[in-house]
Amino acid sequence: MYRTALALTSAALMLMATTAAAQETEPPPGPPPINACGTTPLMVEEVKVNINQRENETGFGASGVFVLRISDEDSSVVVRQSGSFSVKLTESGATVTNNGRTLLIPNDPALAEAIEEAGLPELPLIIGRVVIEDGPNGPEIVSVKGRVIDVCELLAR
């Protein structure tokens, strides 16, 4: 359940989910390409990472800054994610709450479907609060409050 909940939030969270496994073998090569905004996968480069993790009785969370450069064949955009997130684990899944700037990366097919069902752009940067519930039927974006930026549109400029 930890891995699923982490994949729901951002590239920062995806990296945290794979850290333990990667330390057992080789250092991670960096964030995986993003399958969005057309036919060519978007390349992702970490620019800055400063994350403080914490655990509690019902889950875990983190706060800090995570900056990515997302590039296609013609352009790039720097996306700054900052704020905090928490994951509350339950018997049926997890609730992920992000406050601040959150990039939802659709590399997981179930999350891509949830993003589409919520009426969000294919690669949304949310400035505000987003709540995602992950249960037996997959993730569902239950609440988005704040400004939504279409990162694919930024790359197309």
C-alpha positions, -999 to +999 in steps of 0.1 A: +000+000+000+029+024+007+041+022-030+006+028-044+000+058-021+034+073-030+028+069-067-003+090-065+013+123-055+044+133-075+078+124-088+091+132-054+069+106-039+077+081-066+114+084-058+107+079-021+088+047-028+117+032-047+146+044-025+148+013-003+148-011-032+173+010-052+197+011-023+199-027-023+211-028-059+222+003-078+217+040-073+185+052-090+191+067-125+167+096-117+130+100-122+114+079-149+101+096-181+066+109-180+041+094-205+020+125-211+016+155-235+018+136-268+036+106-282+072+113-270+078+106-233+088+137-214+123+136-198+125+146-161+156+160-144+158+167-107+169+203-101+165+205-063+154+181-036+149+190+000+124+168+017+118+160+054+100+128+060+080+118+091+060+088+103+031+086+128+007+060+141-017+062+111+007+067+082+035+090+071+042+124+055+067+148+043+073+185+036+098+204+016+107+214-019+111+193-050+121+210-083+119+192-116+128+202-152+104+185-176+114+185-212+101+174-246+119+175-279+113+213-283+110+229-249+113+225-211+096+239-181+108+240-144+082+228-120+086+237-083+067+215-059+066+227-023+044+222+007+034+191+026+017+158+022+003+132+045-007+096+039-032+081+063-033+043+060-066+025+065-077-011+063-091-005+028-063+017+014-049+051+020-059+088+019-032+111+005-036+148+012-013+174-005-011+210+005+010+234-016+022+228-051+015+192-063+024+177-097+002+146-104+022+124-127+001+100-148+027+072-152+004+047-134-026+038-156-050+039-127-039+074-117-041+086-153-077+074-153-084+092-120-069+124-133-091+122-164-123+113-144-116+144-122-116+166-153-080+177-148-054+182-175-033+153-184-003+166-164-017+189-138+002+211-113-022+219-085-015+250-063-037+245-033-050+213-018-057+179-034-071+148-016-067+113-032-083+082-018-066+049-029-087+018-022-094-016-036-108-001-068-078+022-074-072+059-068-099+085-068-093+123-067-119+133-042-111+170-038-091+197-056-091+232-042-070+260-057-054+268-091-047+241-117-020+246-143-017+224-174+020+216-177+015+202-212+001+236-223+032+253-208+055+229-228+035+237-260+042+275-258 
